[in-house]
Amino acid sequence: MEKGSEIELTVESLSGDGRTVARKDGVVVFVENALPGDTVLARVWKFKKNYAEARALRILKPSSSRVQAECMHFGVCGGCKWQDLAYDAQLQFKHRRVVEAFQRIGGFPDPQVGPVIGCASPYFYRNKMEFTFSRERWLTDEEMRLIEEEAGYKSVGAEESPDGPKGAMNLFLGLHVPQRYDKVVDISECRLQSDLSNEIVCAVRDAAREWKWDVYSSETQSGYLRHLVIRQSKRTGEVMVNLVTNGFRGHAMEDLTGYLVSRFPGITTVVNNSTTRMSMVALGEEEKVYYGSGYIRERLGEHTFQVSANSFFQTNTEQAEILYSTAKDYAELSASDVLYDLYSGTGTIAIFLAGAVERVLGVEVVESAIRDAETNAKLNHIANCYFLQGDLKDRLTRDSSWLDEHPRPTVIVADPPRSGMHEKVIERMIRLSPGRIVYVSCNPATQARDAKLLSGGGYRLEKIQPVDMFPHTDHIEAVALFRRT
């Protein structure tokens, strides 16, 4: 085996980063464009001492778990890499990923991992989607062929001819191709949010083209349009359209707002966020509301949450409710409990659990998230939630005077970012000595790493419940219960 060689491989499993794993002559091979169970002809494009990377050229024998992908853009934008893998097989591989992480990284020989709780509806499940405007469009080979036939010229390939037929308007709106941030797939449908979302995307693109609006370029730092963000409540039906731009153009937004609201009566608010940041992140530095309240409301259980344009909120409403209900069950709460909610974000977990305990204290580093949490607590008439702003590591170590103002926790719920918890945070959690720790994670590897430290600090890992928040992707969330020994 060497770089450039073509080899036959039988794919064994998923790697956890969107690729699959095969073995050839004792060498692990990470394979793109294949599924577990496939036998493929693949070309090696990277070869190292202990592993190789390859791309499947042709499927010689398809996996029994292969299904027909539903989205017309499947295989291009990269958002749903597993659409062609049967959903029950996806759940089985995600379960295996959690088990193997706790065995290999955490050192737990027999972790008690429940079957993954899957989505009742694995399509159209998102309540938020971000689309990007671009001056350049990614074309598939088939699109290039059709363009060549129509235009009567021979191109040098999709990647080198991004703009389509000569004279085409260079304004495209869609999703990025993996690892390409200069081009987008010009989306006409996406099966992640809703049909209404698809219609709004097409309408905004058509209007921007007709009105000849310009697209922002990070190279020249000029242009207007940057992102289109659509939030849609699954429980209240409220819809937000948020246009992220480089600067404000009031008349332009007034025209767009009038056009959208008249065409789509279901839209309840339209906002415009402006940012001058060079990074292509759909967050604004300033915001103007052009229609409605400037936020939507979403419900989890018996609670209502106000979600503004830049607020964090779990993007799968139905599964978020299952995730938080699992955390509540694991916490075994009583009316006398004091709950610390670490990495509390906008307070969704704190508010969801507040009615079952005496007091909740949430700690979060992002100041705007604290404001959202306090707003949502008032909205739900909850008086036993307190929120503290600051970096958790500092707040639990050198800046911990607040601990004297609150009772010590009997239960801790932690929902850290993908990177997991800082070692000093874990040390301090152990010193606080709550009876139970519930760890919610979106990354089995860091969760297993941190579980090992908790286990070494006098806590027994009792059980783990994975919840699938993002069907057709390699992401998996899990709730783990630790009990003080």
ROPA-736936 format. One record per residue (C-alpha): y, x, z. Coordinates in steps of 0.1 Angstrom, whole numbers, padded with zeros to 4 digits, always signed. Example, Ala and Ser with C-alpha at 12.3 -4.5 7.8 and 13.67 -1.06 7.14 Angstrom:
-0045+0123+0078-0011+0137+0071
! end
This chain:
+0000+0000+0000+0035+0012-0009+0069-0002-0018+0067-0021-0050+0029-0026-0050+0015-0061-0055-0012-0071-0031-0033-0102-0022-0027-0116+0013-0041-0144+0034-0013-0156+0057-0024-0160+0093+0005-0173+0114+0043-0177+0117+0064-0148+0131+0091-0169+0149+0119-0158+0126+0112-0179+0096+0086-0155+0080+0048-0155+0081+0024-0128+0092-0006-0114+0073-0027-0082+0077-0038-0058+0051-0059-0026+0058-0049-0028+0095-0011-0031+0087+0009-0061+0097+0027-0076+0068+0057-0100+0072+0057-0124+0042+0085-0145+0028+0080-0177+0009+0045-0184+0022+0028-0206+0048+0000-0200+0073-0033-0206+0054-0019-0196+0020-0035-0169-0001-0008-0153-0021+0000-0125-0045+0029-0107-0029+0051-0077-0037+0059-0052-0010+0096-0044-0007+0096-0024+0025+0068-0002+0039+0069+0015+0073+0043+0033+0094+0033+0002+0115+0043-0027+0093+0054-0039+0058+0075-0067+0044+0067-0086+0013+0077-0116-0008+0051-0140-0022+0052-0141-0060+0025-0166-0066+0003-0189-0044-0033-0182-0053-0048-0208-0029-0025-0232-0010-0027-0239+0027-0043-0272+0037-0011-0278+0057+0012-0277+0027+0031-0308+0019+0058-0317-0007+0093-0309+0006+0116-0339+0006+0150-0323+0000+0161-0315-0036+0177-0283-0023+0147-0270-0004+0140-0233-0008+0176-0225-0016+0199-0231+0013+0175-0220+0040+0184-0246+0066+0149-0262+0067+0124-0234+0058+0094-0254+0069+0099-0286+0051+0067-0279+0030+0047-0274+0062+0031-0306+0077+0050-0316+0108+0020-0316+0131+0012-0280+0120+0048-0271+0128+0044-0283+0163+0011-0265+0167+0027-0232+0156+0057-0237+0179+0033-0243+0208+0015-0211+0200+0048-0193+0199+0057-0204+0234+0023-0195+0248+0022-0161+0232+0057-0153+0244+0048-0160+0281+0015-0141+0277+0028-0110+0259+0063-0107+0272+0061-0125+0306+0026-0112+0315+0013-0147+0324-0024-0147+0313-0028-0185+0313+0007-0202+0312+0005-0240+0315+0022-0251+0284+0022-0288+0274+0019-0300+0238+0053-0298+0220+0072-0331+0222+0080-0337+0186+0108-0357+0169+0099-0394+0162+0121-0389+0130+0120-0353+0118+0146-0360+0091+0182-0373+0095+0182-0362+0132+0214-0342+0135+0246-0356+0149+0267-0327+0136+0268-0308+0103+0291-0280+0092+0297-0274+0055+0316-0246+0039+0340-0245+0010+0337-0216-0014+0351-0204-0047+0316-0193-0057+0284-0213-0061+0249-0202-0058+0228-0212-0088+0191-0215-0090+0172-0202-0119+0166-0237-0132+0204-0245-0130+0211-0213-0149+0187-0223-0176+0203-0257-0180+0238-0241-0181+0227-0216-0207+0213-0244-0229+0245-0264-0226+0269-0236-0231+0249-0217-0257+0250-0183-0241+0226-0161-0222+0235-0152-0187+0225-0121-0166+0210-0142-0138+0221-0167-0112+0234-0141-0087+0257-0125-0113+0270-0158-0127+0280-0179-0097+0306-0201-0112+0286-0222-0137+0299-0232-0171+0331-0216-0184+0361-0236-0173+0344-0252-0143+0365-0259-0112+0359-0231-0087+0356-0254-0057+0322-0259-0041+0312-0274-0008+0278-0270+0009+0255-0247+0028+0251-0210+0027+0222-0192+0011+0204-0171+0037+0222-0138+0043+0249-0147+0017+0283-0156+0030+0302-0154-0002+0284-0183-0020+0272-0218-0011+0247-0242-0024+0268-0271-0038+0251-0298-0018+0246-0333-0032+0222-0344-0005+0210-0331+0028+0183-0347+0048+0195-0335+0082+0223-0359+0092+0226-0392+0073+0232-0408+0039+0267-0415+0050+0273-0378+0057+0261-0370+0022+0285-0395+0007+0314-0382+0027+0306-0346+0016+0306-0356-0021+0338-0377-0017+0357-0348+0000+0346-0324-0027+0356-0348-0055+0390-0355-0040+0397-0318-0034+0388-0310-0070+0409-0338-0084+0439-0328-0063+0433-0291-0072+0433-0279-0036+0426-0242-0032+0398-0226-0012+0403-0200+0015+0393-0164+0007+0385-0140+0035+0393-0111+0012+0429-0122+0004+0433-0143+0035+0448-0170+0013+0439-0205+0003+0436-0238+0022+0401-0252+0026+0376-0236+0049+0350-0260+0064+0341-0297+0066+0325-0308+0099+0310-0342+0103+0300-0356+0137+0281-0389+0139+0270-0406+0171+0234-0418+0170+0240-0443+0197+0275-0457+0192+0278-0452+0154+0312-0435+0157+0319-0409+0129+0344-0380+0130+0355-0361+0099+0370-0327+0107+0386-0306+0080+0390-0270+0090+0418-0253+0070+0440-0222+0068+0472-0237+0081+0484-0273+0080+0494-0293+0050+0505-0327+0063+0508-0346+0031+0475-0334+0019+0457-0345+0050+0474-0379+0049+0462-0384+0014+0427-0374+0023+0426-0396+0054+0438-0426+0036+0412-0421+0008+0383-0416+0032+0391-0444+0056+0395-0469+0028+0363-0458+0011+0342-0454+0043+0352-0480+0070+0326-0465+0093+0348-0434+0099+0364-0438+0133+0385-0406+0135+0398-0379+0112+0411-0346+0125+0424-0314+0110+0417-0280+0127+0436-0250+0115+0425-0214+0121+0438-0181+0108+0407-0161+0120+0390-0141+0093+0356-0150+0107+0339-0179+0089+0334-0200+0120+0343-0237+0119+0365-0237+0150+0402-0243+0151+0430-0227+0170+0452-0258+0166+0443-0294+0160+0461-0325+0146+0446-0360+0147+0453-0381+0116+0433-0412+0124+0416-0427+0155+0412-0411+0189+0403-0375+0179+0369-0378+0194+0336-0397+0192+0315-0411+0220+0278-0404+0224+0253-0417+0249+0225-0399+0267+0205-0422+0290+0230-0444+0309+0259-0419+0304+0286-0418+0278+0301-0385+0266+0334-0379+0249+0328-0353+0221+0359-0337+0205+0359-0316+0173+0353-0282+0190+0331-0295+0219+0296-0283+0222+0270-0311+0223+0233-0310+0216+0229-0318+0179+0198-0338+0183+0207-0368+0205+0172-0383+0209+0155-0350+0217+0184-0340+0240+0177-0370+0261+0140-0361+0262+0149-0325+0271+0172-0335+0300+0147-0361+0312+0120-0334+0314+0144-0312+0333+0151-0340+0357+0114-0347+0362+0107-0310+0368+0135-0307+0393+0119-0334+0416+0153-0345+0428+0161-0364+0460+0194-0379+0474+0198-0349+0497+0195-0322+0471+0224-0298+0462+0220-0289+0425+0236-0259+0408+0239-0262+0370+0243-0227+0357+0257-0222+0322+0268-0259+0325+0287-0261+0292+0304-0295+0288+0285-0308+0318+0259-0329+0300+0230-0318+0323+0251-0320+0354+0263-0355+0347+0228-0366+0335+0213-0355+0369+0243-0363+0392+0231-0398+0402+0199-0384+0417+0214-0358+0441+0241-0354+0468+0262-0328+0449+0262-0309+0416+0281-0277+0410+0284-0265+0374+0294-0229+0364+0306-0222+0329+0325-0193+0313+0343-0213+0286+0375-0229+0299+0376-0257+0273+0340-0267+0281+0351-0271+0318+0379-0294+0307+0354-0315+0287+0330-0316+0316+0356-0329+0340+0367-0355+0314+0331-0367+0310+0326-0369+0347+0356-0391+0351+0345-0412+0321+0312-0419+0338+0329-0425+0372+0310-0396+0388+0326-0381+0419+0299-0357+0431+0302-0331+0402+0323-0300+0407+0329-0275+0379+0338-0238+0382+0351-0216+0354+0341-0180+0351+0315-0155+0339+0283-0163+0358+0274-0127+0365+0308-0121+0381+0309-0155+0399+0275-0147+0416+0283-0111+0425+0318-0097+0431+0337-0129+0428+0315-0152+0449+0338-0164+0476+0334-0200+0462+0299-0200+0476+0314-0204+0511+0330-0237+0499+0298-0254+0488+0264-0260+0503+0237-0236+0491+0215-0250+0463+0182-0266+0470+0176-0268+0432+0190-0247+0403+0190-0257+0367+0198-0229+0342+0204-0234+0305+0216-0200+0292+0223-0189+0257+0196-0174+0234+0202-0140+0250+0189-0153+0283+0201-0145+0318+0216-0112+0330+0194-0094+0354+0220-0096+0382+0222-0134+0377+0185-0136+0383+0187-0114+0414+0215-0135+0429+0196-0168+0421+0166-0154+0439+0188-0145+0469+0202-0181+0470+0166-0191+0475+0165-0227+0461+0132-0245+0464+0129-0251+0427+0144-0235+0396+0143-0253+0363+0149-0231+0333+0159-0247+0300+0158-0223+0271+0162-0222+0233+0145-0188+0231+0109-0184+0243+0111-0146+0243+0141-0143+0266+0128-0171+0288+0095-0153+0292+0113-0121+0300+0134-0138+0327+0103-0156+0340+0087-0123+0348+0117-0113+0369+0117-0147+0387+0079-0143+0393+0085-0109+0408+0112-0123+0431+0089-0149+0449+0088-0178+0424+0057-0192+0409+0057-0204+0373+0041-0239+0374+0045-0254+0340+0063-0253+0307+0072-0282+0284+0084-0274+0248+0106-0299+0231+0112-0297+0193+0150-0301+0188+0150-0288+0152+0122-0299+0130+0115-0278+0099+0129-0247+0115+0114-0220+0137+0135-0230+0167+0119-0244+0198+0133-0253+0233+0113-0253+0264+0117-0264+0301+0100-0243+0327+0095-0250+0364+0095-0223+0390+0087-0230+0427+0095-0208+0456+0063-0194+0472
! end
